[in-house]
């Protein structure tokens, strides 16, 4: 971590270092005098905020983890309308939350640079959907840049600052997982100290969006976009590379561009490539000129046919050339998932009549044979995870017979066998609203589970709604005292700010009481007996009951022990007592419990000694190991 | 050097991302172009994790093409097999003996496939196999958490990396906590020696 902080702040222009795409974006913050950075953590965007957080104090940058993306946009917008450069980062679905603010912020514009980074997640590596946020630029009428490498990600921050300030408009930077989570060499630029002394100059007609003003500002926005189109034509990030002689041109952007470069090398294609880095508005003249110079165009892009629809529309009336892409080859360029170099090699090979130098079919055939003994390995709750205890408690208290709404976070993994708690999962905070609706529709008990950070993010309106409208269910807040899934960021319930200063701690139980919930209890889920009792009682309560299951994330606990050089003592199974009934595995499914010679043993490289298994073993065969394990 | 493609495969929590980062940082220190792909977030929680490290002038994309890995550094036998499509008959497979039984997909206890059977399946792709007892060596170095560095030592000992051992160790120094440095350097040596013997 010390290394990363140094890299973020080091004022040695020209030095070449390895950086994650998201770290490069954070470096861009410090090189461009950005004074306010806000975010809500979400993969694949999390490391942007986390990196800024490490170095913000030293650099004189104000950084915060806001309670959600809408608040993050509003905080950053307040700074940028007051003349302080601001950046806000979020994952793709975060923009849905922030969209209300963003759509109208486009009308009023900004006075200093305002950058929105959206990190999309093709293939849903860590997301509930794979929406293509490039359409937000079209919808909001905002300029958009799409980097293809960590270097470009950093360089585009400077360019976005320039565009944003010349137009007084927010600028969107759209990455994908393969940009945000790729490390590559980055050449550092000069550090520019932020100016945090802004000034809010009153301009009611511009900043107060009552209908009469909004009608006018909409026109102002559209005029600005005409200027933005001119900028896009001249943008150094829209360029032609490899001017080939075959008459074939390829148009691409973002991660797909990298695959195009490698695929054309592999296939030995003599093609020109138009690389688009500023993709809203598109450089229409530049694209037309490129198309005129070629007789065949292939458009290569992941997810939605964002470029293709616009480019086909451009060519439709005036050009008589062949355009290929998803429209005519949907099986080669799937609209779902992510591409790879193989996707593009196979697609270009088929479309342009070149056979790939690698026999992929043979690889697939051999892999089918080799992988016949493979077992799936989905992500799981970690050994020692308090959520495992919580789900065991919930299952025990309800007999698995209730309907369980769940939410976004590690605890979504509770759907897996043997615990299987989680019947519907939509988006941040939805466990609460959906539970309200289900409780109106069915006779059975309804249990909603939500994480601590998610509770603050989006559960409050749902909870107030449930109390106000007399809904009847139990809301269990799984409070592991951190935002675990995205890398252990603080939240209001931790009482620590984004830059590690003390903040005012907001307790979930106080919030619940303040919202009018009459039945509120805090329990430790590792105290299984007590927690089961409390949950049974809560179910009997007429109206909304809120239970806070509080126990720190196991990863934090073990990290803390390692830091203090304290031993991590695993559990041990007394083989003379173990009957091999496998109850422990069938009841809690911890990865550290391993069947071996008709009994169960503990994998002591995984076990962190939470001792949940000892509470479920019918033969009392599980105890703390004697002696000290290594740190 | 034309291009070097390394696939690191294992289970979330085994230190794969750190190992990849050490390779990437040391490559940049020696002036190479490099791409490292990582998977973070939910995919990381005890699930199958794979990371790609690509070194070479014409490397653009972050991921290795099927059949194009020079080395697969396998942190876990099943995960090595899961990623075997990146191998060809020229690929070297370095495989750690540490097994982690997968869970989360069956309500019943899961029996891990026989190690020799996994090796047989890997041999459908390549005969170039090197088995390392990384967990045991890591414990000898001081802690199971250094298994990733043991494997880096084993990789370095094969002489495939264009980076010097000293540069790799410099990267380790930069990236691990000072309190664990000695333990990790010991792990590197143990992995290196295990192969050299």
Interface residues (C-beta under 8 A of the other chain):
Chain A: X3 X16 X17 X18 X20 X43 X44 X46 X47 X125 X126 X149 X177 X178 X181 X182 X183 X184 X185 X255 X257 X258 X259 X261 X262 X265 X266 X340 X341 X342 X345 X358 X359 X360 X363 X364 X366 X367 X369 X370 X371 X372 X373 X374 X375 X376 X377 X378 X379 X380 X381 X382 X383 X410 X412 X413 X416 X417 X418 X420 X485 X486 X487 X562 X563 X565 X582 X585 X586 X589 X590 X591 X594 X595 X600 X603 X605 X606 X630 X631
Chain B: X11 X12 X13 X20 X21 X24 X25 X27 X28 X31 X33 X34 X35 X36 X37 X38 X39 X40 X41 X42 X43 X44 X45 X46 X47 X48 X58 X60 X61 X62 X63 X65 X66 X67 X68 X78 X79 X81 X82 X84 X85 X98 X100 X101 X102 X103 X104 X105 X106 X107 X108 X109 X110 X111 X112 X113 X117 X118 X121 X122 X124 X125 X135 X139 X142 X143 X144 X145 X174 X175 X179
